[in-house]
Each structure stands twice: as structure tokens, then as C-alpha cells.
């Protein structure tokens, strides 16, 4: 990765549909040079995927919550990942420092479906308890 690769990534983060021509014009490369660099970054795993970011309100999944997981004993991250991957409302999860073992972000249709997702999380083996906070408004969001 060099400075040109980073600049290409900046343009793709802003709009993944930006043409190689437009990126090249902005950073001083030909479209074919930009394409070769993007292909190389895809092949090496630097670029993992291209996606679309849909407004959750339009997608009818505007109820969000952050859920801290407190586990019994020692639970490996891979065990938690396997269990949480089966819950479609879980859109993000990670292990954390502090009192809780992990934090999960849930996005659901409404409060009843949020409650159902929380119940499935609580039934996950080794999850002793959870602590939830429902998101009221998003102040800052970056890709």
C-alpha cells in the first residue's frame, strides 16, 4: 500500500461506484492504472467487498440497540461469532475490554422484534446476562 492506493481507497469509501476514470483524473493516474491497483487490492484482501448502504428507515429496520454480553467462564471469540452469526438482526459484534465480554449492535423492525433478537442472544450458550441500550438518534456515522 502506498499513498496512491490510500487515495484510491478514499475515493471508493466516499462512493464505491466512482469510475476508474474519475479517480484517475483526481489523483493523476490513468483509468487502467487505477483498475490494476484496485484489482491488486481486491486480490490481496485489502478491499474485501463493495456494498450498498441502505437507510435503515427505508429498509424497515430502524430500531437499533447496543447490547453488552456478559459470559460465564471463558468463551472464545470464535464460539461467540458462530452463535451470533445465526441471528440476522446482529449487524456488528466484537469482543471488548472492561466488564462485558462482547458488544453487539442489533438492527430490527421494531421493539417486539428487537426483544425477540435479545432473547435469542440470551439463549446463546455461556451468555450469563446482557445489558442493552436502545439507540435514540445517530449523531455521527462514518463508513
N, C-alpha and C positions, 0 to 999 in steps of 0.2 A: 504494500500500500504506500503510495506516495501522495503528494499534495494534489495532483490531478485526480487521482482516484477519490480522494476525500471531497473534492469539489463536485465530481460527478455524483457522488452519494448525496451531497447536499441538495442538488437539483432533483434527484429522484425522490428524496424524502419529501420535498415540497410538492412534487407532482410526479408520480411514477409513470405517468403517460407522456411526459415531456419527450419530444423526439430527440434522437441522437443528433440530428442537425442543429436543433436549438441549443442543446447542451454544448455541443462542439463550438458553436458560434460564441457562446458565453465564456468559455474557458480557453479558447484558442486552439482547438483540435478539429480534425475532420470528423464527419459523422462515422466513418468506418473505424477511425481510431477509438472513438468513444465506444462503439459497439464491441470492438475487440476487448477493451478494458472491462466493460460490463459483463461480457461472456466469461472472461477470466475470473471476475469476482463472483459470478454465479457458480462456476465450476469449483472454485476453492472454498465455497461456503460463506464468503463474506456477505453476499446477498443471498438470503435464504428463501425469499419469496416476494412476489408482487401481489398486492391485495387492494381491496377497496374498503374504505372506512365509511360505513353507513351510519347516519344519525340514529341512535337507539330509539328515539321517539317515533320515527317513521317505521322502524323495524318492530315496533310494539314491544320493545324490551327496555323500557326507560326506568325501571326500578332497579337501583343498584345498591349493593351493600358491600362493606369490607368486613370479613369475618376472621377473627383470630382463632387459631386452633391450638388447644392445649392437649397434649398427648400423654398417655400412660406409658411410662418407661421410655425406652429408646426406640424410635421409629425411623427407619431410613427414609431419606428423601425419595428414593425410587418407589418405596411402598406407598407413600402419600401420593406421589404423582400418579401411580397406577389407579389408586382409588378415586382420586379427584377427576381424572381424565374421563371417567364414566358418567360424570354429572354434567350435562350440557350447559347448565346455567353458569358453571365455573368458567370465567373468561381469562383469569390470570391467577397464578398462585406461586408462592415462593416460601422458602424457609427464611426465618428471620432471627435476629438476636433479641435478647430480652426474655421476658417471662413466657410469652407464647412461643410455640414451636414453628408455626407457619401462619401466613396470612393469605386469604383467598378473596378475590373480587368476584362477586356474583352479579349477573345481569338477568333480570326476569321480566315477565309481562306485567306483574302486579304483586301486591303484598301476599296474597294467598300462594302464588307460585313461588315467591321468594321463601315463604315459610316451608313449603314442600322441599325445596332445594336444601334449606338449612337442616331439615330433618334427615335427608339422605346423607348429608355431611356428618351429622351427629352419629349416624349408624355406622360410619366408617370404622373398621377395626382400629383399636387403640386411641381413638379420639375420645378423650375424657369429658371435655366440655368445650364450648365455643363462647365467644363474645363478639357481638355484631354491632355495626354502626351503619345505619341506612344513609346513603348519600342524599343530601337535600339539593345542593346545586354544585356544579363543577365550576371552579374558579379559574384554573389553568389546565390546559390539556396540550400536550406535545406528543408527536408521533414517536 
